[in-house]
Amino acid sequence: MPGDRVTVVDRRGQVLLDSLVKPTAPVVSYRTSATGLDANSFDNAISFATAQATAAKLLEGNIVVGHELWKDLSVLGVSHPAVDTRDTAVFLPFRAALGSPNAVVGLPTLIWHFMKRKMTMGTDSAEIARAAMDLFRSHQKEWE
């Protein structure tokens, strides 16, 4: 991906951080027809170091909820205690209910199955974060 976006929402789904991140290497193709982005899209983007530091500060000391969190945390280069993560992609009761205890199930499938909401590919990052948070909150007692 030419550049990326960092998004953090709170428990109520309010956006705490949502910004494009400047590419850290030269971009060969922005794939504008697919991404809607071009070189000018990153004029007001934050640096990777700023994204990393801001996200780390927001996550520190909190339970972090998301889908396939290991990918997001890895890309950011941020570590977080496993005991303080709630990853909807690996929550066994979700996977077992869908008959896929050994597979990672996509967030749109989980949202449809458990919340009867449609999510389409290309959904904005804040809505993806809210969907994971809603899914967690709807099963929080079972999770804890």
C-alpha positions, 0 to 999 in steps of 0.5 A: 500500500502506498501510504496508510491510515492510522485510526483509533476510536474509544469505547463509544466509537468516538474517533481519537486519531484518524490520519493518513500516514506519509509513505516511508519509501518512494511510491511506485504507484498509488493505484489511484483508481482503486485507492482514490489516493494520489501524491497530493493525498499525503500533503497533510499526512502525519509522519510514521514516527508521529503515528507510531508515538501517538498510537502508542500513547493512546493505547498505553494502559488500555484494553485494545480491541480490533480485528487481526490486531497482530497486523496493525500492531506489527505495522506500527511497531507497537507492542501491547500486552496480550492480556490487554488485547481483545482480537475479534479475529481470534476469539474462539466462541466467534469462530466456533459459532461459525463452524471455523474454530481453526480459521480466522473469520473476516470482520464483515462475516462476524458483523453480519452473523452476530449483529446482522449488519452489513459491512462492505469492503472499502468501508472507512477505517473508523467504521471498521474500528467501530464494528470491532468495538461493537462486536466486542461490547456485544459479547464482553461478558462472555469474553471476560 
